[in-house]
Amino acid sequence: MARVSVIIPVFNVENYIKECIDSVINQTLTDIEIICVDDGSTDNSLNLLKQYSDTRIKIISQENKGLAAARNEGVKHATGEYIAFLDSDDFLNYSALEKLYNLADKHFLDIVITKIINFYDETYEKFTDCYFDMAFLKEKCQDKVFNYKDIYDEVLNISVTAPGKLFKRDFIKNIKFKENLIFEDNPFFVEVIFKAKRVYFLDEYLYNRRIRKDSIISSHYSQFSDLIEIYDVIYQLLIKMGVYEDFKDKIFKKKFSNIYRRFSEVSDEYKQDFFDKIKKDFQKSFFFLEKDDDFKNFNRRAKFILYSGIHSNTYTEFELSVKLYDQEMKNKSLQKEVDSLKKHNSQVMNLVNNFVRRMV
């Protein structure tokens, strides 16, 4: 049994696959297996994989089924004590797996979470992202093993990406990625983080995430409405795990805020279809939410997005109404800052005047 199985879904990445694989075969932790799942590539990716003579590399070929199916297939073939997911256009620091494994082995962990650094494909310029930095974990956990109860207010703010983490194989082997949908990381991570008993956050950048124009997300705007179904899956998971009542206000905020954010990102050609699905889902959601006594205390902006989606007649009306709401809230916040500054300046001037009077 290898210490770590690295699962790499591969699809049309001939320009990047060598850098990705090289970063794994040169890891300081050598007791690993590398499972490359070619997901029906039509370029030279599979041939490039076959050129490697490293016996630790296992190549699995399948017809194109998508990222989730490729990861699920990789997990089925994994034999390692732990599993790491790596996207085939990204790469690892050479010491990444050794550091993650040593922590997992020392503390008997279900999951190790580390930070991700982004870099631009064209320039390799690196930049950080608060979503992947997760500073709140460093502040709250302070090098201690934790579970979701220890970070109750922040658990749904942890980066859901499967890469940038190490998972105990026995812990996740029966937890599947949702196939035929994008944003498949979301329900997978929600399930593992609520089931995990021992989690650790390593405050280091060990995973390098490439930002390129033709990535899965940027090229799948037509599927952004999948997020609606993804949240249906998440809701059912929370109910099944018995934590929905404790987290319903937080998941409510996350769902409606994220759906609107993704809606605002797609081009106009996809917005009508997305809006039609939003309206239908929001109407269904409101039917259940209005019966909840706690609904009145849920996040105000998320409730506005919900109401706007239900009552808007067109997607442009929906988008504009939320933009105007955000601008109004921004103006109110700015006005509070101005009023506070005026009050502060008035107090400062009074102190100065009193001091001057005493001196005279």
Secondary structure, 3 states (H helix, E strand, C coil): CCCEEEEEEECCCCCCHHHHHHHHHCCCCCCEEEEEEEECCCCCHHHHHHCCCCCCEEEEEECCCCHHHHHHHHHHHCCCCEEEECCCCCEECCCHHHHHHHHHHHHCCCEEEEEEEEEECCCCCEECCHHHHCHHHHHHHCCCCECHHHHCCCHHHCCCCCCCEEEEHHHHCCCCCCCCCCCCHHHHHHHHHHHCCCEEEEEEEEEEEEECCCCCCCCCHHHCCHHHHHHHHHHHHHHHCCCHHHHHHHHHHHHHHHHHHHHHHCCHHHHHHHHHHHHHHHHHHHHHHCCCHHHHHCCHHHHHHHHHHHHCCCHHHHHHHHHHHHHHHHHHHHHHHHHHHHHHHHHHHHHHHHHHHHHC
